[in-house]
Amino acid sequence: MKINERRVTVSLPVTGAGFTLLELLVVMVIIGLLSGFVGPKYFSQIGKSEVKVALAQADSLGKALDHYRLDTGHYPSTEDGLAALVTRPANDPRWDGPYLKKNLPLDPWGKPYVFRSPGEHGEYDLISYGKDGKPGGDGESADIINW
């Protein structure tokens, strides 16, 4: 028994293969323009999220401070600071903490929150000075306050 084999060859034209340097440059310019428009909008959203995190942390610290006050009858002193939410102050026998599940957080920009008790605007003042770390400011550098 003999099997006939047929071979078919197809040849494709070689013209037009690959990209020219000009085409690659045009694509790179388009990608650069797109990233120039999208990049700033993306990074501005990051700054807004840091402000939202600071507000959420300040709210959480405020609730922990209120819990501390319910147990002890007073807010921690300025000298004891926010550390009193995690570690028992020496002069507080009614302390029943820790009042935070984790260690004391820094603000989203890596700086400690400022705590004053008694405060100038209430029983206590809780402040993050924002991205620049200085009082005042606008946008991401604006102060995050509890009053």
SVG drawing of the C-alpha trace seen along z (x, -y; Angstrom):
<svg xmlns="http://www.w3.org/2000/svg" viewBox="-18 -79 32 81">
<polyline fill="none" stroke="black" stroke-width="0.4" points="0.0,0.0 1.4,-3.3 0.2,-6.7 0.5,-9.8 1.8,-12.9 1.3,-16.3 3.1,-19.3 1.8,-22.8 4.0,-25.7 2.8,-29.2 5.1,-32.1 4.2,-35.5 5.6,-38.8 8.3,-40.3 7.5,-43.9 6.0,-46.0 7.3,-44.0 8.2,-45.9 7.8,-49.5 9.8,-52.5 11.6,-54.8 9.1,-57.6 6.1,-55.3 7.8,-54.4 8.4,-58.1 4.8,-59.0 3.6,-56.2 6.0,-57.4 4.8,-61.0 1.2,-59.8 2.0,-57.8 3.8,-60.8 0.9,-63.1 -1.5,-60.7 0.6,-60.2 1.0,-64.0 -2.8,-64.4 -3.6,-61.3 -0.6,-61.5 -1.4,-64.8 -5.0,-63.8 -4.0,-60.4 -1.4,-61.9 -3.9,-64.6 -6.2,-61.7 -3.4,-60.3 -3.2,-63.6 -7.0,-63.6 -6.8,-60.0 -4.1,-61.0 -6.4,-63.7 -9.2,-61.2 -7.0,-58.8 -6.0,-61.6 -9.6,-62.5 -10.5,-58.8 -7.5,-58.4 -8.4,-61.6 -12.0,-60.3 -10.7,-57.0 -8.3,-58.7 -11.2,-60.9 -13.4,-57.8 -10.5,-56.2 -10.0,-59.5 -13.7,-59.5 -13.5,-55.9 -10.5,-56.8 -12.5,-59.6 -15.4,-57.3 -13.1,-55.0 -11.0,-57.5 -13.3,-60.6 -10.9,-62.8 -8.9,-63.1 -5.2,-62.4 -3.0,-65.4 -0.9,-67.1 2.2,-65.6 0.8,-62.0 -0.3,-62.7 -1.9,-60.2 0.5,-57.5 -1.9,-57.2 -4.2,-55.4 -1.7,-52.6 0.3,-52.7 -1.0,-53.2 0.0,-56.6 1.6,-56.3 -1.0,-58.6 -4.2,-56.9 -5.4,-53.9 -8.8,-53.7 -7.1,-53.2 -8.6,-50.2 -6.8,-50.2 -5.2,-49.9 -7.8,-51.9 -6.3,-51.3 -6.0,-47.9 -2.7,-48.8 0.2,-51.1 -0.4,-54.9 -0.6,-55.9 1.4,-58.6 -0.5,-60.8 -0.3,-59.8 2.7,-62.1 4.7,-60.3 4.4,-62.9 2.8,-62.5 -0.6,-64.0 -0.5,-67.0 -2.5,-66.6 -3.3,-69.3 -5.5,-68.8 -7.1,-71.0 -7.4,-72.4 -7.9,-75.9 -11.0,-74.9 -12.6,-72.3 -11.7,-69.8 -8.8,-68.6 -7.3,-69.6 -6.1,-67.0 -4.2,-68.3 -2.3,-67.0 -0.5,-69.8 -0.8,-68.2 1.8,-67.5 4.0,-70.4 4.0,-69.8 3.4,-73.5 0.3,-75.3 -2.0,-76.6 -1.8,-75.8 -4.1,-74.9 -5.0,-71.6 -2.8,-68.7 -0.9,-71.1 -4.1,-72.2 -4.4,-71.3 -6.6,-68.4 -8.4,-69.4 -11.0,-67.9 -13.0,-71.1"/>
</svg>
